[in-house]
Amino acid sequence: MSYKHILVHLDSGPQVEMRLDAAVALAKQHGAFLRGVFAQTDRNPTSIIARRSSDHLGQSATASEEMFRAKLQAAGLQGHWHALSHGEYNHVIRETIIWSRFADITVLGQYDRSAGDGAAPEELNEQVVLNSGRPVLVVPYAGTFPTIGKRIAVAWNAEREAARALGDAMPFLTAASDVTVITVLTQAAAANVSDTERVGLLEHLALHGVKAEQTHFTVSDIGAMDALLARTMDAGADLLVMGAHGHYGFPFLHRGGGTRHVLRTSPVPLLLSH
């Protein structure tokens, strides 16, 4: 099981090269075709109204293509680069979603408010996760990640989204050297969860050749996502696998609030599925 068609989102933000390097490494590992899509918002009102690229956006796209082709050639990979025709906000989101539907996995960057004109829309990641039907790998904007997926933490609550993420992450899981399954519950949710919800997960992973450990604990407030991230860091994980918009111990918050919090604050790469 492997990813054979990988999409990476490109822009002119300060962390784009690190994101591209992560996508190149993943493509080399799986012998995949790497497709780059340059898409970012255009702050030039005239260009937005006219639905064409501004000079600034055009120059940024040219630089993106040069970097993509150089990385591709150096890695000996097959691939292709594309750019959107303009940078209108909703157009960037919609087209990135559509491109993602034709890939096995999409590599995106965590939103960075300091990126300025080089930034993609703030809600891009969430919208691609919700609407593409494909797993999304989100690379944080802070830090460096020479390896992704050697030590994996899996957020598990036995719901549909978690099961989907587990299946989508199997190419990572089968190649990992260490896998930890983490279940976090609030006290309110723990009272309604039976042990049978956790039975069989490690056996299921073992059938795929994945040796994993499992831990679960209860928190006293609604900080389940912070507890999950803290336990992920304690495990030394370089990837967190999680179902997006699943119910992770937030009985009093709108469904999806935990996903948004993790997207904004995770210090490690995320593999998200919905």
Secondary structure, 3 states (H helix, E strand, C coil): CCCCEEEEEECCCCCHHHHHHHHHHHHHHHCCEEEEEECCCCCCHHHHHHCCCCHHHHHHHHHHHHHHHHHHHHHCCCEEEEECCCCCHHHHHHHHHHHHCCCCEEEEECCCHHHHHHCCCCCHHHHHHHHCCCCEEEECCCCCCCCCCCEEEEECCCCHHHHHHHHHCHHHHCCCCEEEEEEEEEHHHHCCCCHHHHCCHHHHHHHCCCCEEEEEEEECCCCHHHHHHHHHHHCCCCEEEEECCCCCCCCCCCCCHHHHHHHHHCCCCEEEEC
